[in-house]
Amino acid sequence: MDNRSSVAPSGLRLCSDEQERVFMTTYRITVVPGDGIGHEVMAEARKVLGAVENAFPGLSFACQEFPAGAKCCQETGTDLPEATLAACKAADAILFGAAGWPGLTLPDGTDIRPQIKLRKLLDLYAGVRPIKRYAGLRPVLAGDPAIDYVILRENTEGLFASEGGGARVGEHVAVDSLVITRPGTERIVRWAFRLAGRRPGARADGVRRVTCVDKANVFQSMAFFRRVFDEVARELPGIQAEHAHIDAMTLFMVTRPLRYDVLVTENLFGDILSDLGAGTVGGLGVAPSGDIGDTYGLFQPSHGTAPDIAGKRIANPIAQILSARMMLEWLGETKDDPQCAQAAQAIERAVEKTLADRTYHTADLGGSAKTAAVGDAVVKAVRRGD
Ligand code: ATP
């Protein structure tokens, strides 16, 4: 029974049934499916949000879809229409699928990637990439360690600062610049320490830890990143601060992943490490992310548009569903809404339950489940309150 009624200002509505009367909060969600499997996995995440609305009578999501991406660029001449950008700014949160398509590129040969534009335009400086091992998945690393850490990628500068720019001199020279600024580094490092302070539980060795991943032994820019990290770390005692070089880090993520809690790093390093991290816990199909700033939050799977499987209805929707879960967690924190936090936990439990049953493993996880079957299983688990 739909028991919602009487819309009130500022997204609050009165909702009632025989037993109780509670205020309903409606969140405006701008949904951008993008290209390729973005559409397929987004459909499942929206089903799960629908199940959350039924399970939590005080929550509702006014989702509205907007175009962006390579196909949009082909059809309209822009990969990020003004109306989409305006809707992203007006929403309480943005749920993004994936964008880009082989063969549809900008004149310089680079991909069409509105998500990177959005990071800059909305100042989404914190790329939050949880790396979590879900029970039930085929072990990737020997000993099947219970991996659970977060890669925090600086999202607006670093080597990506050159994106859309850089320099090309004739046919023989091309240059991109790596940009590290003090304010950009300070804010991402502070974020890392805040995150380490509130993450549930500590490492196997009982220590809360932030690891600065850099290449300070070679590059001025990276030595500067590390120096600013150390300065901020000194102001924030109680959480262990340590360093690792990027090359060694790729080894440690495979050989001793249980040591890690929060890793903070430059933009391109974070991009690469997050795919490696995803590989250690089952692959891109189970790796969500959040691109978060001080005003806006955009949530999308770590994967791309997967052109090789797009349209086959076999894409794994878990990363998109977990991105919606991160969106609810963020709304819970920023809007101080415990119902959102509870809903995020409900999705997490439902995903755990779903992945524990191999019937619901898609091809990337070694199974044969279809995209929609996985989404339906998560919906059922949310409904049951598993
Ligand atoms: P981008 O640079 O846009 O992140 P990419 O080049 O890293 O994209 P993806 O599109 O992420 O590439 O695909 C990499 C591989 O992972 C492909 O083989 C793809 O099929 C697979 N893959 C990605 N996402 C999923 C998913 N949700 N389910 C199943 N397989 C996936």
Boltz pocket constraint, residues with backbone or C-beta under 6 A from the ligand:
constraints:
  - pocket:
      binder: B
      contacts: [[A, 37], [A, 41], [A, 99], [A, 100], [A, 284], [A, 285], [A, 302], [A, 303], [A, 304], [A, 305], [A, 306], [A, 307], [A, 308], [A, 309], [A, 314], [A, 315], [A, 316], [A, 317], [A, 319], [A, 362], [A, 364]]
      max_distance: 6.0
